[in-house]
Amino acid sequence: MVVPRSSLFRPHTGAEARPERRAARNGVGLLNALFLLFVVVQLRYFFGGAALVEETSGLTYAEYARRGFFELMTASGLVLPIVLGAEALVRGTMPPQIRVFRQLAGLLLGLLAVIMASALQRMRLYVSAYGLSTDRLYATAFMILLLGIFAWFAWTVLRGQRQRFVFGSLMQGLAVLACLHLLNPDAFIVKTKSQSSRGRAPIRCEVRVDPRWRCGPCSARRAAWAGCGRPLCRRARPPGRWDKADVDWRTWNWSRARARSLVRTQADALKASCPAKPQEQHNDH
């Protein structure tokens, strides 16, 4: 009996032909176990809230939110390149093996979503305790961007549409930047603080206003929102420095452009509310 040569030397398919594919699945599985252990052990710390901050000695709202942010950054930096590389290795294997990998990757993204929820909840707690600021606004926007990127990753890469992931992520990043430019962050922060302080005792303008918000027209509006009726001459940048035509286009945003326009139309009122300090007289004797 003659046995066909093709039946004796069948080509290997699937993960058996390439051991690195099996190693990729095993690596994602081990990473799942590591993240699951981390989430279970830290679950009370993740969602402890204000009670945890008050009970823990030396822990502040700022430190609690900062740890959550950098934990999210570290986890995202581990998950995204590892899962992308593993998906590239597993691609082309048998459908059951691809299905197992996608289930493991989906579980890993679910554990990462728990860390994201914890980071956003800590930032919300920090903002509710001390109000919104520039750093907190941009950190929240970046975390929302990460949430959108990983959701897009699950929708594209884990569904066999890897080629759409990079372009979609880039568009999300540009959309977040455009929204921040159009939001007018400085005015949004001041309005948020003024709304959160309604019904409370008046707060001094110097405390409520971040000294880095140096947009000219806000000097009069901040005083009105804070209820103190005093322009913030010490905090505001002199009108002459805002009425300049040589502005670097790389620093443009809606807040600064609107501020410069209002400074030009209200320059006289701003100069009258912020008189120049008298020069000291020196006595030679």
C-alpha positions, 0 to 999 in steps of 0.5 A: 500500500502506498501512502501519499506523501502529503498525508505524512508531511502535513503542514503545521497550522495554528499555534503549534507551528509557532511557539511564540503564539502560545507564549503570547496567549500565556503572557496575556493570561498571566497579565490578567492574573496579575491585574486581577490580584491587584484589583482585588487587593486594592479594591477598598483603596480604589473606591474608599472615597472621602472616608478612606482619606479621612481615616488614613493618616498622612493621605490627602485628597491631592495624593489620593487623586495623584496616585490614581492618575499615575496608576492608570498611566502605568497600567495603560502603558503596560496593557496597550503595547503588550496586547497589540504585540500579542494580537500581531502574533496570534493573528493568522492562527486557528479561529478557536485560538483567536477566540480564546485570545480575544476573551483574555484581552477583553477580560484584561480591558475590563480590569483596566476599566476598573482602574480607570473608574477608580482614577476618575472617581478620585479626581471627582472627589478631589474636585468636589473638595477643592474645586476645579483647576487647570491641572485637574481639568487637563488630567480629567480630559486625558483620562477620558481620552484614554477611556475612548482609546481603549474602547476603540481598541476593543471595537477594532483590534479585538474584532479583527480591524487592526488597521483602523485603530491608529487613525481612530485614536489619532482622531480622538486625540485631535478631537479632545484638543479641539474641545479644550481649545473651544471650551475656553478652559479659564472661563469654564473653571471660574464659572464652575467655582462660582457655581459651586460656591453659591449658598456658601460664605463669600470666598476671597478672590485671591484664594478662589482664582488660580494665579496662573489664570492671567487673562485680562478681561477676567480681572473684572469678572472674577470680582463680580463672580466672587461677590467681593466687588474688587478687581484683582489687580495683583493677579491680573496681567497688565492690559498693555501686555495683552494688547500685542499683535506679535502672538505665537500661533502655537499658544493660541486658544479660544480663551486667550483670543477672547481675552485679547479681544476684550482687553482691546475694547475695555483697555481704558476701564482696566487701566482705571481699575488697576492704577499704576503704583506710585514710584518711591521718592529717593532722598539723597540726603 
